[in-house]
Amino acid sequence: MAIAYCVGTLDRPTVEELLDRIRGLAAQGVRGFVCSLERVSHIHFQALDPLVRLQRAAADSGGKIVFADASPYLRQILDFGGVPRHVALALDTNAAVWSLQHDADALAAHPTAS
């Protein structure tokens, strides 16, 4: 599992850099990703589609990404962009980690589940 602590404004280039890192980690076998938004002050509207692509990239490698620690302001931006329809949101980093561990346990118990 990998945890990214994002800082400042999330814009398209920043999210695309994160996407490259996730692809690299996924190639090394990492399947669970947490993106903490605790220190993010703003999400640019052009970053919304790349945020959804983060989940697609994780899913393509058999993994999952969970966003955590979004302030009410950031949550409003994510909701406006439809991100929660595609990417899991957790209240905090601990809940995100628990969610990923729970999903991994469920898949191990039922490997044919999708």
HELIX and SHEET records of a PDB file:
HELIX    1   1 ARG A   12  ALA A   27  1                                  16    
HELIX    2   2 PHE A   45  ALA A   47  5                                   3    
HELIX    3   3 LEU A   48  ASP A   60  1                                  13    
HELIX    4   4 PRO A   72  PHE A   80  1                                   9    
HELIX    5   5 VAL A   83  ARG A   85  5                                   3    
HELIX    6   6 THR A   93  ALA A  109  1                                  17    
SHEET    1   A 4 ALA A   2  LEU A  10  0                                        
SHEET    2   A 4 GLY A  32  ILE A  43  1                                        
SHEET    3   A 4 LYS A  64  ALA A  68  1                                        
SHEET    4   A 4 ALA A  88  ALA A  90  1                                        
END                                                                             
